[in-house]
Amino acid sequence: MSLRITRAGLQATIQAQPRIGLRHFGVPASGPADSLSMALANHLVCNPVMCPALEVTLNGIDLTFESDTSFAISGAPSECALNGSPIELHRSYRASAGDELNLGTTLTGARIYIAFAGGLIADEVLGSASTYLPAELGGYKGRALEQGDILQLKLPGHEISNRTTPDEFRPPITSSWAVRACDGVESRLLDESSRSELFDSNFTVGNRADRMGIQLQGRELGIQSEGRLPSAAVFPGCVQCPEGGTPYLLSVDAQTTGGYPRVAQIARLDRHLLGQFRPGDHVRLLHRTPEQAAEELHEKLNYWRAWLPDIESVI
């Protein structure tokens, strides 16, 4: 069972579960930039939520099925068609050998996810099939997909039923984002006005926005680090602030250590949203204490468990 890439788009990779417990060896987590959207696509074709799937960035992808299979699409909205006929996100579809799937440019948001019944066969490295481009690990030969690539599909070991995501479990993908965040361990290095401005300003996503990190433009923060901080551990969702004052938000492929002040940390419950930030989007950080963030995380998990029973492994 297989499919062939006929137009690769800007960047399409295979993503699966992140690499957990290896940051002390310098190995980033990787995995889907928007884990919730990938889980929703997999759930529609009855796969485990972190089964290897396609992550497609911004300007879509075209592919041809070389075998009969079922598939589903979620994430950023775009014009999608199967053999020229429009299809919807958040529904499972049956495809036959020779069928063509076309995904256009995202209308809002940055990433689309395509899951296939049984999942994609991918190179597993250090316990994960996720692609980590800087080190050429996992996925398909450790790289982004190219025109002519043929991807192999696993035979599904389960029956495929037609599924549609209920309206209340379809995350809105917009161009304005509010994400909850806690103080970082070096937030004390911000001057007094900048501490309040960090959580009281509208930032704009800059052109430097990828799976490594996202530049937040707008209000320049006053920071007193003198560029001499020792390197320390950083994680996805960490907001660093170099001496220039422009914050930088780390994403799923971010390095494991850094020397810039860590002025905030996006709360776990909202980190999956970072995968949909695109240049020009507006972003606001909502201040939370660690206790508030933990309470709201439990509330979010309880909400999603009704549709995704394995939500703890997603968010």
PAMIKE-458365 format. One line per field, with one value per residue (C-alpha): chain; residue number from 0; y, x, z. Coordinates in Angstrom, 2 decimals, always signed. Layout:
N
unit <- [A/...] .
pos <- [NUM/...] .
c2 <- [Y/...] .
c1 <- [X/...] .
c3 <- [Z/...] .
***
This chain:
315
unit <- [A/A/A/A/A/A/A/A/A/A/A/A/A/A/A/A/A/A/A/A/A/A/A/A/A/A/A/A/A/A/A/A/A/A/A/A/A/A/A/A/A/A/A/A/A/A/A/A/A/A/A/A/A/A/A/A/A/A/A/A/A/A/A/A/A/A/A/A/A/A/A/A/A/A/A/A/A/A/A/A/A/A/A/A/A/A/A/A/A/A/A/A/A/A/A/A/A/A/A/A/A/A/A/A/A/A/A/A/A/A/A/A/A/A/A/A/A/A/A/A/A/A/A/A/A/A/A/A/A/A/A/A/A/A/A/A/A/A/A/A/A/A/A/A/A/A/A/A/A/A/A/A/A/A/A/A/A/A/A/A/A/A/A/A/A/A/A/A/A/A/A/A/A/A/A/A/A/A/A/A/A/A/A/A/A/A/A/A/A/A/A/A/A/A/A/A/A/A/A/A/A/A/A/A/A/A/A/A/A/A/A/A/A/A/A/A/A/A/A/A/A/A/A/A/A/A/A/A/A/A/A/A/A/A/A/A/A/A/A/A/A/A/A/A/A/A/A/A/A/A/A/A/A/A/A/A/A/A/A/A/A/A/A/A/A/A/A/A/A/A/A/A/A/A/A/A/A/A/A/A/A/A/A/A/A/A/A/A/A/A/A/A/A/A/A/A/A/A/A/A/A/A/A/A/A/A/A/A/A/A/A/A/A/A/A] .
pos <- [0/1/2/3/4/5/6/7/8/9/10/11/12/13/14/15/16/17/18/19/20/21/22/23/24/25/26/27/28/29/30/31/32/33/34/35/36/37/38/39/40/41/42/43/44/45/46/47/48/49/50/51/52/53/54/55/56/57/58/59/60/61/62/63/64/65/66/67/68/69/70/71/72/73/74/75/76/77/78/79/80/81/82/83/84/85/86/87/88/89/90/91/92/93/94/95/96/97/98/99/100/101/102/103/104/105/106/107/108/109/110/111/112/113/114/115/116/117/118/119/120/121/122/123/124/125/126/127/128/129/130/131/132/133/134/135/136/137/138/139/140/141/142/143/144/145/146/147/148/149/150/151/152/153/154/155/156/157/158/159/160/161/162/163/164/165/166/167/168/169/170/171/172/173/174/175/176/177/178/179/180/181/182/183/184/185/186/187/188/189/190/191/192/193/194/195/196/197/198/199/200/201/202/203/204/205/206/207/208/209/210/211/212/213/214/215/216/217/218/219/220/221/222/223/224/225/226/227/228/229/230/231/232/233/234/235/236/237/238/239/240/241/242/243/244/245/246/247/248/249/250/251/252/253/254/255/256/257/258/259/260/261/262/263/264/265/266/267/268/269/270/271/272/273/274/275/276/277/278/279/280/281/282/283/284/285/286/287/288/289/290/291/292/293/294/295/296/297/298/299/300/301/302/303/304/305/306/307/308/309/310/311/312/313/314] .
c2 <- [+0.00/+3.37/+6.92/+9.20/+12.88/+14.87/+18.35/+18.65/+22.26/+24.44/+21.82/+18.49/+15.97/+12.80/+13.38/+11.01/+10.87/+13.17/+11.91/+11.95/+11.78/+12.55/+16.29/+15.66/+14.06/+17.15/+15.53/+17.77/+16.39/+17.06/+15.52/+17.42/+21.19/+21.06/+17.77/+18.19/+18.60/+15.53/+13.51/+14.55/+13.41/+10.05/+9.54/+9.94/+6.90/+4.90/+5.15/+5.71/+9.48/+9.76/+7.37/+8.64/+11.19/+14.03/+17.57/+20.09/+23.72/+26.74/+26.10/+22.59/+19.38/+17.10/+13.33/+10.28/+7.14/+3.94/+1.73/+1.80/+3.39/+5.79/+9.22/+12.34/+15.95/+18.40/+21.54/+24.77/+25.28/+25.15/+24.24/+20.46/+18.24/+14.54/+14.00/+17.63/+17.46/+19.55/+17.67/+18.84/+18.79/+16.72/+13.86/+10.46/+9.60/+6.49/+6.73/+4.24/+3.53/+6.30/+8.95/+12.37/+14.47/+18.21/+20.55/+24.27/+27.10/+27.50/+30.25/+30.82/+28.94/+27.32/+23.52/+20.84/+17.19/+14.17/+10.79/+7.49/+4.33/+2.21/+5.08/+5.79/+3.58/+5.78/+5.59/+5.26/+6.85/+7.07/+5.75/+7.99/+8.18/+11.99/+13.98/+16.24/+18.18/+19.80/+16.37/+14.44/+12.02/+9.93/+10.32/+9.85/+9.74/+12.47/+15.18/+17.12/+15.36/+16.01/+15.50/+11.84/+10.42/+7.22/+6.69/+3.26/+2.70/+0.12/-2.26/-1.14/-3.73/-2.44/-1.77/+1.74/+3.44/+6.73/+9.44/+13.17/+15.38/+16.93/+20.71/+21.28/+19.44/+21.38/+23.87/+27.34/+28.34/+32.14/+34.91/+36.20/+34.04/+34.27/+31.71/+31.20/+31.60/+31.63/+33.72/+32.38/+31.70/+34.87/+37.16/+39.19/+40.46/+42.41/+46.02/+46.90/+48.23/+45.31/+42.76/+44.14/+44.79/+41.15/+40.14/+43.34/+43.79/+42.50/+40.94/+40.09/+36.87/+37.82/+36.22/+34.08/+31.45/+27.73/+24.50/+25.80/+29.00/+32.05/+35.68/+37.99/+41.53/+44.71/+45.92/+45.66/+44.54/+45.99/+43.17/+43.29/+40.16/+41.79/+38.75/+36.74/+34.23/+30.62/+28.19/+26.47/+24.04/+25.27/+23.56/+24.06/+27.00/+28.86/+32.60/+33.86/+37.50/+38.46/+41.80/+43.41/+43.08/+41.09/+37.91/+34.56/+31.69/+28.20/+25.48/+21.69/+21.43/+23.96/+23.34/+21.85/+24.63/+28.38/+31.41/+34.08/+34.98/+32.77/+35.38/+33.26/+29.72/+28.92/+26.66/+23.03/+23.25/+25.84/+24.72/+22.86/+26.20/+27.39/+25.06/+27.22/+30.60/+32.14/+35.40/+38.38/+36.73/+38.61/+37.01/+37.92/+36.18/+35.67/+35.54/+32.51/+31.21/+27.60/+26.59/+28.27/+26.71/+23.24/+23.66/+24.85/+21.97/+19.45/+21.22/+21.06/+17.39/+16.57/+18.40/+16.64/+13.17/+12.78/+12.66/+11.74/+9.26/+9.38/+13.18/+13.05/+11.79/+14.65/+17.89] .
c1 <- [+0.00/+1.42/+0.91/+2.99/+3.78/+3.04/+3.54/+5.46/+4.62/+6.67/+7.42/+5.74/+7.11/+6.09/+5.43/+4.52/+5.00/+7.72/+11.06/+10.66/+13.41/+16.36/+16.89/+19.83/+21.52/+20.77/+17.89/+14.83/+11.29/+10.08/+6.69/+3.70/+3.83/+0.07/-0.37/-4.12/-4.87/-2.81/-4.58/-7.96/-7.03/-5.78/-8.89/-11.09/-9.44/-9.38/-5.60/-3.73/-3.56/+0.19/+0.30/+2.69/+0.89/+1.69/+2.27/+1.88/+2.97/+1.20/+0.85/-0.55/+0.39/-0.82/-0.63/-1.87/-3.10/-1.56/-3.73/-7.19/-7.26/-9.11/-7.83/-8.81/-7.64/-7.56/-5.75/-5.57/-8.48/-7.70/-9.43/-9.19/-10.33/-10.44/-10.42/-11.41/-14.45/-14.33/-13.98/-14.11/-11.79/-12.78/-14.31/-12.98/-12.99/-12.37/-9.84/-9.21/-6.00/-5.45/-7.39/-5.76/-5.86/-5.14/-4.67/-4.43/-2.81/-4.02/-6.59/-5.69/-3.23/+0.00/-0.29/-2.58/-2.51/-3.40/-3.81/-4.16/-5.80/-3.06/-0.56/+2.53/+5.60/+8.50/+12.10/+12.10/+15.07/+15.52/+12.03/+10.11/+9.25/+9.01/+11.13/+13.76/+15.09/+18.24/+19.77/+18.01/+16.36/+13.24/+10.30/+11.18/+14.99/+15.17/+14.03/+11.05/+9.07/+9.82/+7.93/+8.05/+8.52/+6.55/+5.32/+4.35/+1.19/+0.63/-2.28/-4.86/-5.36/-8.84/-12.13/-12.56/-15.84/-17.00/-16.36/-16.93/-15.49/-18.35/-18.57/-17.63/-14.33/-13.18/-10.55/-10.95/-7.96/-7.70/-5.16/-5.37/-4.17/-4.29/-2.10/-1.67/+1.82/+3.68/+6.65/+10.01/+12.93/+14.73/+11.71/+13.27/+15.80/+13.07/+12.72/+9.54/+7.57/+8.59/+7.34/+3.84/+4.16/+5.04/+1.54/-0.23/+0.84/-0.25/+2.68/+2.89/+4.40/+7.49/+8.82/+11.16/+8.56/+9.18/+9.37/+12.44/+10.89/+8.72/+9.81/+7.33/+7.54/+6.07/+6.95/+10.72/+11.39/+14.03/+16.28/+19.37/+21.36/+24.46/+24.65/+26.58/+24.07/+25.29/+23.50/+20.58/+17.82/+15.02/+11.83/+9.15/+7.00/+9.87/+9.91/+13.49/+14.50/+17.87/+19.53/+17.80/+14.49/+12.55/+11.08/+11.52/+9.13/+10.63/+8.70/+8.83/+12.22/+13.93/+17.40/+17.75/+19.85/+20.13/+21.83/+19.15/+16.92/+13.84/+11.20/+8.04/+6.84/+3.72/+1.52/+1.31/-2.41/-1.84/+1.47/-0.21/-1.56/+1.96/+1.96/-0.68/+1.07/+1.93/+3.72/+1.44/-0.74/-1.44/-0.44/-1.16/+0.23/-2.23/-0.54/-1.19/+0.39/+1.61/-1.33/-3.84/-2.22/-2.38/-6.04/-6.96/-4.99/-7.09/-10.27/-9.12/-8.19/-11.57/-13.32/-11.41/-11.55/-15.15/-13.87/-10.18/-9.85/-6.02/-5.86/-3.16/-0.69/-1.60/-1.62] .
c3 <- [+0.00/-0.96/-2.16/-4.37/-3.80/-6.96/-5.45/-2.20/-1.30/+1.04/+3.68/+4.31/+6.78/+8.55/+12.23/+15.03/+18.80/+20.19/+21.49/+25.25/+27.86/+25.58/+26.07/+28.41/+25.38/+23.27/+21.36/+20.89/+21.18/+17.61/+16.83/+15.41/+15.81/+16.48/+18.31/+18.83/+15.13/+14.24/+16.92/+15.53/+12.02/+13.31/+15.43/+12.34/+10.71/+13.96/+14.42/+17.69/+18.19/+17.54/+14.57/+11.84/+9.64/+7.25/+8.51/+5.65/+6.03/+4.52/+0.78/+0.62/-1.12/-3.94/-3.84/-5.73/-4.00/-5.37/-3.15/-1.66/+1.79/+4.09/+5.10/+7.05/+7.17/+10.07/+11.21/+9.23/+6.80/+3.08/-0.17/-0.43/-3.29/-4.11/-7.88/-8.32/-6.02/-2.83/+0.45/+4.05/+7.00/+10.04/+8.05/+7.03/+3.32/+1.25/-1.58/-4.38/-6.27/-8.82/-6.88/-6.55/-3.38/-3.64/-0.67/-1.30/+0.64/+4.21/+4.64/+8.29/+10.44/+9.31/+9.28/+7.87/+8.98/+6.83/+8.52/+6.67/+8.00/+9.55/+9.40/+7.34/+7.42/+8.49/+9.70/+13.48/+15.24/+19.02/+19.68/+17.30/+13.59/+13.75/+11.31/+12.86/+9.89/+11.38/+12.15/+9.34/+11.76/+11.28/+8.93/+5.27/+4.95/+7.61/+5.19/+3.92/+1.20/-2.47/-5.71/-6.74/-3.23/-2.64/+0.93/+2.20/+4.22/+6.94/+6.57/+9.13/+11.82/+12.56/+10.88/+9.48/+10.26/+8.81/+11.37/+11.60/+14.32/+16.34/+15.98/+19.62/+19.08/+16.03/+17.25/+15.72/+13.57/+13.48/+12.91/+16.50/+19.38/+23.17/+24.93/+28.65/+30.05/+33.37/+34.48/+33.34/+35.65/+34.51/+34.25/+37.08/+34.52/+32.72/+33.81/+35.69/+32.72/+30.50/+33.03/+32.70/+28.95/+28.30/+29.40/+28.37/+24.73/+21.36/+19.52/+15.83/+14.51/+12.50/+9.32/+11.43/+12.27/+11.84/+13.82/+15.68/+16.99/+16.43/+16.62/+18.37/+17.03/+18.48/+21.93/+22.58/+26.13/+28.40/+29.57/+31.78/+31.01/+29.45/+27.17/+29.74/+31.05/+31.20/+28.93/+30.63/+29.74/+27.48/+26.38/+23.72/+24.74/+26.39/+25.65/+25.45/+25.22/+23.71/+24.53/+21.53/+23.37/+20.74/+22.33/+20.64/+21.31/+21.08/+19.25/+18.95/+17.18/+19.46/+20.83/+24.31/+25.87/+25.44/+26.95/+26.56/+29.53/+29.84/+30.58/+30.20/+29.53/+27.52/+29.65/+28.59/+27.81/+25.03/+23.52/+20.67/+19.41/+18.54/+15.54/+13.86/+14.28/+10.92/+9.99/+10.53/+13.16/+16.41/+19.72/+23.31/+26.40/+29.25/+32.64/+34.81/+38.01/+37.83/+40.02/+37.71/+34.64/+36.20/+37.12/+33.63/+32.10/+34.04/+32.90/+29.26/+29.50/+31.02/+28.18/+25.38/+26.93/+25.68/+22.06/+22.47/+25.36/+25.07/+25.30/+28.01/+25.41/+23.05/+25.08] .
***
